[in-house]
Amino acid sequence: MRLLLVEDDNHVAAAVSAVLARHGFDVTHARSGEEALQALVPEADGFGVVLLDLGLPDQDGYEVCGKIRKRTSTPVIMVTARSDVRSRIHGLNLGADDYVVKPYDAGELLARIHAVSRRTVHEDATGSTGGTETVVRLGAVRIELPTRQVSVNGSVVQLTRKEFDLLALLAQRPGVVFRREQIISEVWRTSWEGTGRTLEVHVASLRSKLRMPALVETVRGVGYRLAAPTAQGAG
């Protein structure tokens, strides 16, 4: 798999590239946001994953992520020293598929790369999250599976790939509790326990974007379920 590594520190990039190469990745190194965007021009050979460090010399990493998402659906994993939930949610809102907090273990990085790439391959093969219904309506929420579009009271809500998959999975059976392990397996295509925190951040981001915090209910110690809302406003 081709991987675009966006990292301004050459020593760090060399170490990460060596690890990735040993695991079969063809790594292209971009030292700035501009180099990364030039590497992602439409006519270039596609990358399987973009590994994006946020501490870039020329542009804010969040800004680069937003630009990447406008030109390609390639999965983006953010690499950041910012461990607070607000920063992670901001990254997800801009279109990142996952994040890794520094310092990270090489095994964790590889697990997250494989998880997002497996999910992308699955989506390309199926075209949706599965099921026979093409449109799911839950009160003010409308979920269009073929186009992967979500709207609330007629207004389109921009969700990341994982946020949509999470919502579509829960919407299959409103009111039924989905175990955390089941959600991680279905959405991230992995059983790796380190994905649990990522799930929590995605749930928080989904609640924020839909402006319906009570829609996704936490069942403590078990998982999450989707409440069947009434056709009321999202405000």
C-alpha positions as YAML, in Angstrom:
chain: A
units: angstrom
residues:
- id: 1
  name: MET
  ca: [0.00, 0.00, 0.00]
- id: 2
  name: ARG
  ca: [1.19, 3.53, -0.79]
- id: 3
  name: LEU
  ca: [1.21, 5.84, 2.22]
- id: 4
  name: LEU
  ca: [1.77, 9.59, 2.34]
- id: 5
  name: LEU
  ca: [3.69, 10.62, 5.46]
- id: 6
  name: VAL
  ca: [3.40, 14.35, 6.20]
- id: 7
  name: GLU
  ca: [6.12, 15.16, 8.75]
- id: 8
  name: ASP
  ca: [8.53, 18.11, 8.88]
- id: 9
  name: ASP
  ca: [11.07, 16.42, 11.19]
- id: 10
  name: ASN
  ca: [13.37, 14.39, 8.95]
- id: 11
  name: HIS
  ca: [14.65, 12.21, 11.80]
- id: 12
  name: VAL
  ca: [11.14, 11.28, 12.88]
- id: 13
  name: ALA
  ca: [10.10, 10.72, 9.28]
- id: 14
  name: ALA
  ca: [13.08, 8.43, 8.65]
- id: 15
  name: ALA
  ca: [12.29, 6.33, 11.72]
- id: 16
  name: VAL
  ca: [8.58, 6.04, 10.91]
- id: 17
  name: SER
  ca: [9.27, 5.32, 7.24]
- id: 18
  name: ALA
  ca: [11.67, 2.52, 8.20]
- id: 19
  name: VAL
  ca: [9.04, 0.87, 10.39]
- id: 20
  name: LEU
  ca: [6.36, 1.20, 7.75]
- id: 21
  name: ALA
  ca: [8.64, -0.09, 5.00]
- id: 22
  name: ARG
  ca: [9.38, -3.21, 7.05]
- id: 23
  name: HIS
  ca: [5.65, -3.87, 7.08]
- id: 24
  name: GLY
  ca: [5.25, -3.55, 3.35]
- id: 25
  name: PHE
  ca: [4.27, 0.12, 2.93]
- id: 26
  name: ASP
  ca: [5.54, 2.27, 0.05]
- id: 27
  name: VAL
  ca: [6.09, 5.58, 1.85]
- id: 28
  name: THR
  ca: [6.17, 9.01, 0.22]
- id: 29
  name: HIS
  ca: [7.48, 11.71, 2.54]
- id: 30
  name: ALA
  ca: [6.09, 15.27, 2.40]
- id: 31
  name: ARG
  ca: [7.82, 17.84, 4.64]
- id: 32
  name: SER
  ca: [5.11, 20.50, 4.56]
- id: 33
  name: GLY
  ca: [1.44, 20.99, 3.98]
- id: 34
  name: GLU
  ca: [2.08, 22.31, 0.49]
- id: 35
  name: GLU
  ca: [4.17, 19.27, -0.46]
- id: 36
  name: ALA
  ca: [1.40, 17.02, 0.82]
- id: 37
  name: LEU
  ca: [-1.25, 18.79, -1.24]
- id: 38
  name: GLN
  ca: [0.92, 18.64, -4.35]
- id: 39
  name: ALA
  ca: [1.38, 14.89, -3.84]
- id: 40
  name: LEU
  ca: [-2.39, 14.47, -3.70]
- id: 41
  name: VAL
  ca: [-3.18, 16.00, -7.09]
- id: 42
  name: PRO
  ca: [-5.90, 14.02, -8.91]
- id: 43
  name: GLU
  ca: [-3.61, 12.71, -11.63]
- id: 44
  name: ALA
  ca: [-1.17, 11.15, -9.13]
- id: 45
  name: ASP
  ca: [-1.28, 7.49, -8.20]
- id: 46
  name: GLY
  ca: [-3.58, 7.03, -5.25]
- id: 47
  name: PHE
  ca: [-2.45, 6.68, -1.65]
- id: 48
  name: GLY
  ca: [-4.08, 4.21, 0.69]
- id: 49
  name: VAL
  ca: [-3.63, 6.37, 3.79]
- id: 50
  name: VAL
  ca: [-2.35, 9.84, 4.69]
- id: 51
  name: LEU
  ca: [-0.45, 10.08, 7.98]
- id: 52
  name: LEU
  ca: [-0.64, 13.77, 8.85]
- id: 53
  name: ASP
  ca: [1.40, 15.41, 11.59]
- id: 54
  name: LEU
  ca: [-0.26, 18.61, 12.82]
- id: 55
  name: GLY
  ca: [2.94, 20.49, 13.62]
- id: 56
  name: LEU
  ca: [3.83, 21.65, 10.10]
- id: 57
  name: PRO
  ca: [6.07, 24.64, 9.27]
- id: 58
  name: ASP
  ca: [3.98, 26.29, 6.58]
- id: 59
  name: GLN
  ca: [0.31, 25.64, 7.42]
- id: 60
  name: ASP
  ca: [-1.78, 24.59, 10.37]
- id: 61
  name: GLY
  ca: [-2.26, 20.83, 10.26]
- id: 62
  name: TYR
  ca: [-6.01, 21.17, 10.74]
- id: 63
  name: GLU
  ca: [-6.16, 23.47, 7.71]
- id: 64
  name: VAL
  ca: [-4.20, 20.95, 5.66]
- id: 65
  name: CYS
  ca: [-6.60, 18.19, 6.72]
- id: 66
  name: GLY
  ca: [-9.57, 20.23, 5.53]
- id: 67
  name: LYS
  ca: [-7.90, 20.84, 2.16]
- id: 68
  name: ILE
  ca: [-7.04, 17.16, 1.78]
- id: 69
  name: ARG
  ca: [-10.61, 16.14, 2.47]
- id: 70
  name: LYS
  ca: [-11.90, 18.53, -0.21]
- id: 71
  name: ARG
  ca: [-9.83, 16.88, -2.91]
- id: 72
  name: THR
  ca: [-9.77, 13.20, -1.93]
- id: 73
  name: SER
  ca: [-11.56, 10.61, 0.21]
- id: 74
  name: THR
  ca: [-8.26, 8.93, 1.14]
- id: 75
  name: PRO
  ca: [-8.29, 8.08, 4.86]
- id: 76
  name: VAL
  ca: [-6.40, 10.59, 7.01]
- id: 77
  name: ILE
  ca: [-4.84, 9.71, 10.36]
- id: 78
  name: MET
  ca: [-3.78, 12.75, 12.37]
- id: 79
  name: VAL
  ca: [-0.65, 12.58, 14.49]
- id: 80
  name: THR
  ca: [-0.74, 15.07, 17.34]
- id: 81
  name: ALA
  ca: [0.61, 15.79, 20.79]
- id: 82
  name: ARG
  ca: [-2.77, 17.32, 21.69]
- id: 83
  name: SER
  ca: [-4.56, 14.70, 23.73]
- id: 84
  name: ASP
  ca: [-7.63, 16.69, 24.78]
- id: 85
  name: VAL
  ca: [-11.00, 15.56, 23.45]
- id: 86
  name: ARG
  ca: [-11.84, 18.99, 21.99]
- id: 87
  name: SER
  ca: [-8.79, 18.91, 19.70]
- id: 88
  name: ARG
  ca: [-9.60, 15.39, 18.57]
- id: 89
  name: ILE
  ca: [-13.21, 16.27, 17.82]
- id: 90
  name: HIS
  ca: [-12.05, 19.30, 15.83]
- id: 91
  name: GLY
  ca: [-9.86, 17.06, 13.72]
- id: 92
  name: LEU
  ca: [-12.67, 14.59, 13.13]
- id: 93
  name: ASN
  ca: [-15.01, 17.43, 12.17]
- id: 94
  name: LEU
  ca: [-12.53, 18.44, 9.48]
- id: 95
  name: GLY
  ca: [-12.62, 14.97, 7.99]
- id: 96
  name: ALA
  ca: [-9.89, 12.98, 9.73]
- id: 97
  name: ASP
  ca: [-10.66, 9.28, 10.02]
- id: 98
  name: ASP
  ca: [-8.58, 8.64, 13.12]
- id: 99
  name: TYR
  ca: [-5.81, 10.12, 15.25]
- id: 100
  name: VAL
  ca: [-2.71, 8.97, 17.09]
- id: 101
  name: VAL
  ca: [-1.43, 10.88, 20.12]
- id: 102
  name: LYS
  ca: [2.31, 11.32, 20.57]
- id: 103
  name: PRO
  ca: [4.25, 9.50, 21.87]
- id: 104
  name: TYR
  ca: [2.73, 6.44, 20.27]
- id: 105
  name: ASP
  ca: [3.70, 2.81, 19.96]
- id: 106
  name: ALA
  ca: [4.60, 1.54, 16.48]
- id: 107
  name: GLY
  ca: [2.15, -1.31, 16.92]
- id: 108
  name: GLU
  ca: [-0.64, 1.15, 17.67]
- id: 109
  name: LEU
  ca: [0.15, 3.15, 14.56]
- id: 110
  name: LEU
  ca: [0.15, 0.05, 12.36]
- id: 111
  name: ALA
  ca: [-3.12, -1.15, 13.88]
- id: 112
  name: ARG
  ca: [-4.83, 2.15, 13.13]
- id: 113
  name: ILE
  ca: [-3.47, 2.27, 9.57]
- id: 114
  name: HIS
  ca: [-4.72, -1.24, 8.87]
- id: 115
  name: ALA
  ca: [-8.09, -0.48, 10.49]
- id: 116
  name: VAL
  ca: [-8.85, 2.59, 8.34]
- id: 117
  name: SER
  ca: [-7.58, 0.93, 5.17]
- id: 118
  name: ARG
  ca: [-9.66, -2.22, 5.74]
- id: 119
  name: ARG
  ca: [-12.73, -0.11, 6.29]
- id: 120
  name: THR
  ca: [-12.15, 1.82, 3.06]
- id: 121
  name: VAL
  ca: [-11.75, -1.38, 1.06]
- id: 122
  name: HIS
  ca: [-14.98, -2.74, 2.57]
- id: 123
  name: GLU
  ca: [-16.89, 0.44, 1.65]
- id: 124
  name: ASP
  ca: [-15.59, 0.40, -1.91]
- id: 125
  name: ALA
  ca: [-16.69, -3.22, -2.29]
- id: 126
  name: THR
  ca: [-20.19, -2.81, -0.83]
- id: 127
  name: GLY
  ca: [-21.03, 0.80, -1.67]
- id: 128
  name: SER
  ca: [-22.80, 1.22, 1.67]
- id: 129
  name: THR
  ca: [-23.00, -0.07, 5.20]
- id: 130
  name: GLY
  ca: [-25.31, -2.90, 4.16]
- id: 131
  name: GLY
  ca: [-29.01, -3.54, 4.72]
- id: 132
  name: THR
  ca: [-31.94, -3.44, 2.31]
- id: 133
  name: GLU
  ca: [-33.33, -0.01, 3.16]
- id: 134
  name: THR
  ca: [-31.85, 2.89, 1.25]
- id: 135
  name: VAL
  ca: [-33.24, 5.68, 3.44]
- id: 136
  name: VAL
  ca: [-33.65, 5.59, 7.22]
- id: 137
  name: ARG
  ca: [-35.83, 8.20, 8.92]
- id: 138
  name: LEU
  ca: [-35.65, 8.84, 12.64]
- id: 139
  name: GLY
  ca: [-37.79, 11.83, 13.49]
- id: 140
  name: ALA
  ca: [-35.98, 14.88, 12.17]
- id: 141
  name: VAL
  ca: [-33.00, 12.77, 11.04]
- id: 142
  name: ARG
  ca: [-32.81, 11.37, 7.51]
- id: 143
  name: ILE
  ca: [-30.02, 8.93, 6.60]
- id: 144
  name: GLU
  ca: [-29.50, 8.19, 2.91]
- id: 145
  name: LEU
  ca: [-27.37, 5.05, 2.68]
- id: 146
  name: PRO
  ca: [-26.51, 5.03, -1.07]
- id: 147
  name: THR
  ca: [-25.26, 8.63, -1.05]
- id: 148
  name: ARG
  ca: [-24.01, 8.51, 2.57]
- id: 149
  name: GLN
  ca: [-25.83, 11.76, 3.27]
- id: 150
  name: VAL
  ca: [-27.41, 12.78, 6.58]
- id: 151
  name: SER
  ca: [-29.79, 15.66, 7.14]
- id: 152
  name: VAL
  ca: [-31.58, 17.08, 10.18]
- id: 153
  name: ASN
  ca: [-34.82, 18.97, 9.53]
- id: 154
  name: GLY
  ca: [-33.83, 19.15, 5.86]
- id: 155
  name: SER
  ca: [-30.35, 20.60, 6.48]
- id: 156
  name: VAL
  ca: [-27.44, 18.44, 5.37]
- id: 157
  name: VAL
  ca: [-24.93, 17.56, 8.10]
- id: 158
  name: GLN
  ca: [-21.39, 16.85, 6.96]
- id: 159
  name: LEU
  ca: [-20.12, 13.68, 8.62]
- id: 160
  name: THR
  ca: [-16.81, 11.91, 8.29]
- id: 161
  name: ARG
  ca: [-16.68, 8.35, 6.96]
- id: 162
  name: LYS
  ca: [-16.52, 6.80, 10.41]
- id: 163
  name: GLU
  ca: [-19.23, 9.07, 11.85]
- id: 164
  name: PHE
  ca: [-21.61, 8.06, 9.08]
- id: 165
  name: ASP
  ca: [-20.81, 4.38, 9.52]
- id: 166
  name: LEU
  ca: [-21.40, 4.63, 13.26]
- id: 167
  name: LEU
  ca: [-24.74, 6.40, 12.82]
- id: 168
  name: ALA
  ca: [-25.88, 4.02, 10.07]
- id: 169
  name: LEU
  ca: [-25.00, 1.00, 12.19]
- id: 170
  name: LEU
  ca: [-26.95, 2.21, 15.22]
- id: 171
  name: ALA
  ca: [-29.86, 3.27, 12.98]
- id: 172
  name: GLN
  ca: [-30.31, -0.32, 11.82]
- id: 173
  name: ARG
  ca: [-32.04, -1.09, 15.12]
- id: 174
  name: PRO
  ca: [-33.09, 2.02, 17.06]
- id: 175
  name: GLY
  ca: [-33.47, 1.34, 20.76]
- id: 176
  name: VAL
  ca: [-31.30, -1.79, 20.62]
- id: 177
  name: VAL
  ca: [-27.99, -1.63, 22.47]
- id: 178
  name: PHE
  ca: [-24.88, -2.28, 20.37]
- id: 179
  name: ARG
  ca: [-21.93, -3.53, 22.41]
- id: 180
  name: ARG
  ca: [-18.74, -1.49, 22.16]
- id: 181
  name: GLU
  ca: [-16.89, -4.53, 20.81]
- id: 182
  name: GLN
  ca: [-19.54, -5.03, 18.14]
- id: 183
  name: ILE
  ca: [-19.39, -1.38, 17.04]
- id: 184
  name: ILE
  ca: [-15.60, -1.42, 16.86]
- id: 185
  name: SER
  ca: [-15.68, -4.63, 14.84]
- id: 186
  name: GLU
  ca: [-18.28, -3.31, 12.38]
- id: 187
  name: VAL
  ca: [-17.06, 0.26, 11.96]
- id: 188
  name: TRP
  ca: [-13.29, -0.08, 12.40]
- id: 189
  name: ARG
  ca: [-12.99, -3.67, 11.18]
- id: 190
  name: THR
  ca: [-10.74, -4.54, 14.10]
- id: 191
  name: SER
  ca: [-10.96, -6.11, 17.53]
- id: 192
  name: TRP
  ca: [-8.06, -4.03, 18.86]
- id: 193
  name: GLU
  ca: [-9.03, -2.68, 22.29]
- id: 194
  name: GLY
  ca: [-7.13, 0.57, 21.77]
- id: 195
  name: THR
  ca: [-9.88, 1.72, 19.40]
- id: 196
  name: GLY
  ca: [-12.26, 2.21, 22.34]
- id: 197
  name: ARG
  ca: [-11.21, 5.78, 23.00]
- id: 198
  name: THR
  ca: [-11.60, 6.58, 19.31]
- id: 199
  name: LEU
  ca: [-15.18, 5.34, 19.50]
- id: 200
  name: GLU
  ca: [-15.94, 7.70, 22.39]
- id: 201
  name: VAL
  ca: [-14.56, 10.68, 20.48]
- id: 202
  name: HIS
  ca: [-16.58, 9.79, 17.38]
- id: 203
  name: VAL
  ca: [-19.76, 9.50, 19.44]
- id: 204
  name: ALA
  ca: [-19.11, 12.93, 20.97]
- id: 205
  name: SER
  ca: [-18.45, 14.43, 17.54]
- id: 206
  name: LEU
  ca: [-21.62, 12.86, 16.12]
- id: 207
  name: ARG
  ca: [-23.75, 14.27, 18.94]
- id: 208
  name: SER
  ca: [-22.23, 17.70, 18.41]
- id: 209
  name: LYS
  ca: [-22.72, 17.79, 14.63]
- id: 210
  name: LEU
  ca: [-26.31, 16.57, 14.76]
- id: 211
  name: ARG
  ca: [-27.03, 18.99, 17.61]
- id: 212
  name: MET
  ca: [-29.03, 16.21, 19.21]
- id: 213
  name: PRO
  ca: [-26.95, 15.01, 22.17]
- id: 214
  name: ALA
  ca: [-29.69, 12.69, 23.40]
- id: 215
  name: LEU
  ca: [-29.93, 10.83, 20.09]
- id: 216
  name: VAL
  ca: [-26.99, 8.53, 20.78]
- id: 217
  name: GLU
  ca: [-27.43, 7.11, 24.27]
- id: 218
  name: THR
  ca: [-24.61, 5.66, 26.33]
- id: 219
  name: VAL
  ca: [-25.45, 2.41, 28.09]
- id: 220
  name: ARG
  ca: [-22.83, 2.36, 30.79]
- id: 221
  name: GLY
  ca: [-20.62, -0.66, 30.76]
- id: 222
  name: VAL
  ca: [-22.20, -2.05, 27.61]
- id: 223
  name: GLY
  ca: [-22.20, 0.26, 24.60]
- id: 224
  name: TYR
  ca: [-24.48, 2.65, 22.73]
- id: 225
  name: ARG
  ca: [-27.96, 2.76, 21.27]
- id: 226
  name: LEU
  ca: [-29.88, 5.16, 19.11]
- id: 227
  name: ALA
  ca: [-32.94, 6.73, 20.70]
- id: 228
  name: ALA
  ca: [-35.92, 7.01, 18.37]
- id: 229
  name: PRO
  ca: [-36.52, 10.81, 18.46]
- id: 230
  name: THR
  ca: [-39.75, 12.58, 17.76]
- id: 231
  name: ALA
  ca: [-39.97, 14.81, 14.72]
- id: 232
  name: GLN
  ca: [-38.76, 17.85, 16.61]
- id: 233
  name: GLY
  ca: [-36.16, 20.44, 15.90]
- id: 234
  name: ALA
  ca: [-32.50, 19.77, 16.44]
- id: 235
  name: GLY
  ca: [-31.85, 23.05, 18.21]
...
